[in-house]
Amino acid sequence: MKILVISDTHGYIGPAQNAIMNNPGVDLVIHLGDNWRDAPKLSLMFPNVQFECIRGNCDFASNNVPDERLLELGGKRVFITHGHRYAVKKDYGRLYRRALELNADLVLFGHTHTADIVEMEKCCMVNPGSTSDPRSRSPRSCAVIEIENGRISPRIVGL
């Protein structure tokens, strides 16, 4: 299974659209919030790709879009959240503890606008950065995650 993860598009979908076009064979796109409404727009452009999304701290009217979810993907438990409720700009401790509570194999989060992959003892934590508004001198980015034969292989892709 090949998953493309985007976050913090903030209404500017051009780079996210390019990320999807430049990663053929994507089975699923996950939008981690801060303009979750960009996910349905992108899904109209890519009708053969499944999309999932959650709300971020800048998503006020939600249309019943959840703040976080636990997904089963490729036999792995994947916890998705924007990250603001776990103070990820400070550290990942609270988010990691939540992942342990959920028995998650993979945690996907955004909010910092800075890409990061952290292999923890019990799970992998991935922040795709921002496709539209990177911070800390980071480039625009997304994450590609492949789950095959019980193995999770994440990588950050610059846009």
Short mmCIF file of the C-alpha atoms (twelve columns), coordinates in Angstrom:
data_MODEL
# 
_entry.id   MODEL 
# 
loop_
_atom_site.group_PDB 
_atom_site.id 
_atom_site.type_symbol 
_atom_site.label_atom_id 
_atom_site.label_alt_id 
_atom_site.label_comp_id 
_atom_site.label_asym_id 
_atom_site.label_seq_id 
_atom_site.Cartn_x 
_atom_site.Cartn_y 
_atom_site.Cartn_z 
_atom_site.pdbx_PDB_model_num 
ATOM 1   C CA . MET A 1   0.000   0.000  0.000  1 
ATOM 2   C CA . LYS A 2   1.307   3.437  -0.962 1 
ATOM 3   C CA . ILE A 3   0.069   6.437  1.048  1 
ATOM 4   C CA . LEU A 4   0.679   10.116 0.315  1 
ATOM 5   C CA . VAL A 5   0.402   12.352 3.383  1 
ATOM 6   C CA . ILE A 6   -0.153  16.103 3.158  1 
ATOM 7   C CA . SER A 7   -0.847  18.751 5.753  1 
ATOM 8   C CA . ASP A 8   -1.300  22.472 6.191  1 
ATOM 9   C CA . THR A 9   -2.359  23.277 2.630  1 
ATOM 10  C CA . HIS A 10  -4.236  26.377 3.852  1 
ATOM 11  C CA . GLY A 11  -6.312  26.655 0.669  1 
ATOM 12  C CA . TYR A 12  -3.404  26.480 -1.762 1 
ATOM 13  C CA . ILE A 13  -3.699  23.103 -3.484 1 
ATOM 14  C CA . GLY A 14  -1.290  23.501 -6.416 1 
ATOM 15  C CA . PRO A 15  1.719   21.888 -4.686 1 
ATOM 16  C CA . ALA A 16  -0.482  19.119 -3.231 1 
ATOM 17  C CA . GLN A 17  -1.866  18.444 -6.703 1 
ATOM 18  C CA . ASN A 18  1.700   18.198 -8.030 1 
ATOM 19  C CA . ALA A 19  2.637   15.839 -5.200 1 
ATOM 20  C CA . ILE A 20  -0.162  13.466 -6.181 1 
ATOM 21  C CA . MET A 21  0.687   13.655 -9.895 1 
ATOM 22  C CA . ASN A 22  4.392   13.035 -9.202 1 
ATOM 23  C CA . ASN A 23  3.744   9.956  -7.058 1 
ATOM 24  C CA . PRO A 24  1.983   7.479  -9.316 1 
ATOM 25  C CA . GLY A 25  0.441   4.400  -7.769 1 
ATOM 26  C CA . VAL A 26  -0.761  6.150  -4.610 1 
ATOM 27  C CA . ASP A 27  -3.615  4.181  -3.051 1 
ATOM 28  C CA . LEU A 28  -4.578  6.757  -0.442 1 
ATOM 29  C CA . VAL A 29  -4.037  10.459 0.268  1 
ATOM 30  C CA . ILE A 30  -4.338  11.582 3.883  1 
ATOM 31  C CA . HIS A 31  -4.818  15.289 4.615  1 
ATOM 32  C CA . LEU A 32  -3.886  16.138 8.205  1 
ATOM 33  C CA . GLY A 33  -5.809  19.369 8.495  1 
ATOM 34  C CA . ASP A 34  -5.542  23.107 8.207  1 
ATOM 35  C CA . ASN A 35  -7.914  23.451 5.370  1 
ATOM 36  C CA . TRP A 36  -9.314  19.940 5.229  1 
ATOM 37  C CA . ARG A 37  -11.666 21.283 2.535  1 
ATOM 38  C CA . ASP A 38  -8.751  20.991 0.138  1 
ATOM 39  C CA . ALA A 39  -9.041  17.187 0.333  1 
ATOM 40  C CA . PRO A 40  -12.483 17.018 -1.376 1 
ATOM 41  C CA . LYS A 41  -11.250 19.462 -4.039 1 
ATOM 42  C CA . LEU A 42  -8.247  17.251 -4.730 1 
ATOM 43  C CA . SER A 43  -10.410 14.120 -4.740 1 
ATOM 44  C CA . LEU A 44  -12.420 15.588 -7.639 1 
ATOM 45  C CA . MET A 45  -9.150  15.944 -9.586 1 
ATOM 46  C CA . PHE A 46  -8.055  12.385 -8.710 1 
ATOM 47  C CA . PRO A 47  -11.241 10.276 -8.642 1 
ATOM 48  C CA . ASN A 48  -9.326  6.979  -8.633 1 
ATOM 49  C CA . VAL A 49  -7.518  7.778  -5.380 1 
ATOM 50  C CA . GLN A 50  -9.093  7.383  -1.943 1 
ATOM 51  C CA . PHE A 51  -8.870  10.386 0.413  1 
ATOM 52  C CA . GLU A 52  -9.081  10.686 4.208  1 
ATOM 53  C CA . CYS A 53  -8.934  13.921 6.167  1 
ATOM 54  C CA . ILE A 54  -9.149  15.370 9.656  1 
ATOM 55  C CA . ARG A 55  -9.495  18.873 11.060 1 
ATOM 56  C CA . GLY A 56  -6.666  21.113 12.133 1 
ATOM 57  C CA . ASN A 57  -6.560  24.091 14.468 1 
ATOM 58  C CA . CYS A 58  -7.502  26.458 11.600 1 
ATOM 59  C CA . ASP A 59  -10.525 24.374 10.517 1 
ATOM 60  C CA . PHE A 60  -13.472 25.937 12.303 1 
ATOM 61  C CA . ALA A 61  -16.577 24.688 10.476 1 
ATOM 62  C CA . SER A 62  -16.082 20.969 10.192 1 
ATOM 63  C CA . ASN A 63  -19.114 19.288 8.589  1 
ATOM 64  C CA . ASN A 64  -18.545 16.416 11.038 1 
ATOM 65  C CA . VAL A 65  -14.895 15.963 10.047 1 
ATOM 66  C CA . PRO A 66  -13.159 14.433 13.100 1 
ATOM 67  C CA . ASP A 67  -10.155 15.891 14.927 1 
ATOM 68  C CA . GLU A 68  -8.337  12.570 14.820 1 
ATOM 69  C CA . ARG A 69  -8.814  9.007  13.661 1 
ATOM 70  C CA . LEU A 70  -7.397  5.556  14.050 1 
ATOM 71  C CA . LEU A 71  -7.179  3.739  10.714 1 
ATOM 72  C CA . GLU A 72  -6.277  0.168  9.825  1 
ATOM 73  C CA . LEU A 73  -4.023  0.340  6.752  1 
ATOM 74  C CA . GLY A 74  -2.032  -2.523 5.332  1 
ATOM 75  C CA . GLY A 75  -2.468  -4.448 8.574  1 
ATOM 76  C CA . LYS A 76  -1.075  -1.551 10.644 1 
ATOM 77  C CA . ARG A 77  -2.793  0.745  13.136 1 
ATOM 78  C CA . VAL A 78  -2.364  4.327  11.932 1 
ATOM 79  C CA . PHE A 79  -3.247  7.240  14.206 1 
ATOM 80  C CA . ILE A 80  -3.853  10.517 12.353 1 
ATOM 81  C CA . THR A 81  -4.111  13.898 14.076 1 
ATOM 82  C CA . HIS A 82  -3.200  17.471 13.245 1 
ATOM 83  C CA . GLY A 83  -1.015  17.597 16.348 1 
ATOM 84  C CA . HIS A 84  -2.026  20.883 17.973 1 
ATOM 85  C CA . ARG A 85  -3.888  19.100 20.792 1 
ATOM 86  C CA . TYR A 86  -0.640  17.314 21.703 1 
ATOM 87  C CA . ALA A 87  1.659   20.375 21.819 1 
ATOM 88  C CA . VAL A 88  3.879   19.007 19.037 1 
ATOM 89  C CA . LYS A 89  5.591   22.373 18.600 1 
ATOM 90  C CA . LYS A 90  7.110   21.790 22.051 1 
ATOM 91  C CA . ASP A 91  7.916   18.061 21.859 1 
ATOM 92  C CA . TYR A 92  6.354   14.758 20.823 1 
ATOM 93  C CA . GLY A 93  5.928   13.277 24.315 1 
ATOM 94  C CA . ARG A 94  2.165   13.710 24.645 1 
ATOM 95  C CA . LEU A 95  1.582   12.468 21.096 1 
ATOM 96  C CA . TYR A 96  3.772   9.414  21.677 1 
ATOM 97  C CA . ARG A 97  1.904   8.560  24.896 1 
ATOM 98  C CA . ARG A 98  -1.398  8.779  22.992 1 
ATOM 99  C CA . ALA A 99  0.010   6.498  20.298 1 
ATOM 100 C CA . LEU A 100 0.942   3.958  22.975 1 
ATOM 101 C CA . GLU A 101 -2.589  4.131  24.436 1 
ATOM 102 C CA . LEU A 102 -3.997  3.378  20.983 1 
ATOM 103 C CA . ASN A 103 -1.399  0.704  20.223 1 
ATOM 104 C CA . ALA A 104 -0.578  2.591  17.017 1 
ATOM 105 C CA . ASP A 105 2.165   1.397  14.709 1 
ATOM 106 C CA . LEU A 106 2.321   4.694  12.830 1 
ATOM 107 C CA . VAL A 107 1.426   8.261  13.838 1 
ATOM 108 C CA . LEU A 108 0.814   10.940 11.213 1 
ATOM 109 C CA . PHE A 109 0.633   14.569 12.324 1 
ATOM 110 C CA . GLY A 110 1.189   18.093 11.032 1 
ATOM 111 C CA . HIS A 111 0.819   21.542 12.599 1 
ATOM 112 C CA . THR A 112 4.522   22.484 12.788 1 
ATOM 113 C CA . HIS A 113 4.891   23.000 9.004  1 
ATOM 114 C CA . THR A 114 8.260   21.225 9.321  1 
ATOM 115 C CA . ALA A 115 8.779   17.689 8.020  1 
ATOM 116 C CA . ASP A 116 10.072  15.054 10.408 1 
ATOM 117 C CA . ILE A 117 10.344  11.289 10.753 1 
ATOM 118 C CA . VAL A 118 11.015  9.875  14.193 1 
ATOM 119 C CA . GLU A 119 11.391  6.156  14.807 1 
ATOM 120 C CA . MET A 120 10.254  5.596  18.370 1 
ATOM 121 C CA . GLU A 121 10.572  2.332  20.261 1 
ATOM 122 C CA . LYS A 122 6.973   1.248  19.646 1 
ATOM 123 C CA . CYS A 123 5.904   3.271  16.608 1 
ATOM 124 C CA . CYS A 124 7.009   5.537  13.791 1 
ATOM 125 C CA . MET A 125 5.965   9.206  13.870 1 
ATOM 126 C CA . VAL A 126 5.777   11.167 10.609 1 
ATOM 127 C CA . ASN A 127 5.114   14.846 9.992  1 
ATOM 128 C CA . PRO A 128 4.898   15.571 6.243  1 
ATOM 129 C CA . GLY A 129 5.601   19.281 6.703  1 
ATOM 130 C CA . SER A 130 3.504   21.722 4.697  1 
ATOM 131 C CA . THR A 131 2.759   21.704 0.983  1 
ATOM 132 C CA . SER A 132 2.041   25.438 0.962  1 
ATOM 133 C CA . ASP A 133 3.676   27.242 3.903  1 
ATOM 134 C CA . PRO A 134 6.849   25.555 5.189  1 
ATOM 135 C CA . ARG A 135 8.644   26.901 8.246  1 
ATOM 136 C CA . SER A 136 12.155  26.806 9.708  1 
ATOM 137 C CA . ARG A 137 13.760  27.015 6.264  1 
ATOM 138 C CA . SER A 138 12.131  23.732 5.284  1 
ATOM 139 C CA . PRO A 139 11.059  23.202 1.685  1 
ATOM 140 C CA . ARG A 140 7.456   22.500 0.758  1 
ATOM 141 C CA . SER A 141 6.994   18.807 1.374  1 
ATOM 142 C CA . CYS A 142 4.774   15.790 1.775  1 
ATOM 143 C CA . ALA A 143 5.389   12.248 2.976  1 
ATOM 144 C CA . VAL A 144 5.138   8.977  1.101  1 
ATOM 145 C CA . ILE A 145 4.625   5.882  3.203  1 
ATOM 146 C CA . GLU A 146 4.708   2.364  1.884  1 
ATOM 147 C CA . ILE A 147 3.354   -0.499 3.937  1 
ATOM 148 C CA . GLU A 148 4.409   -3.868 2.565  1 
ATOM 149 C CA . ASN A 149 4.861   -7.258 4.190  1 
ATOM 150 C CA . GLY A 150 4.309   -5.779 7.646  1 
ATOM 151 C CA . ARG A 151 6.995   -3.130 7.159  1 
ATOM 152 C CA . ILE A 152 6.390   0.636  7.274  1 
ATOM 153 C CA . SER A 153 8.724   2.666  5.042  1 
ATOM 154 C CA . PRO A 154 8.267   6.448  5.306  1 
ATOM 155 C CA . ARG A 155 10.103  9.155  3.397  1 
ATOM 156 C CA . ILE A 156 9.798   12.905 3.066  1 
ATOM 157 C CA . VAL A 157 9.440   14.259 -0.478 1 
ATOM 158 C CA . GLY A 158 10.296  17.863 -1.283 1 
ATOM 159 C CA . LEU A 159 7.970   19.686 -3.670 1 
# 
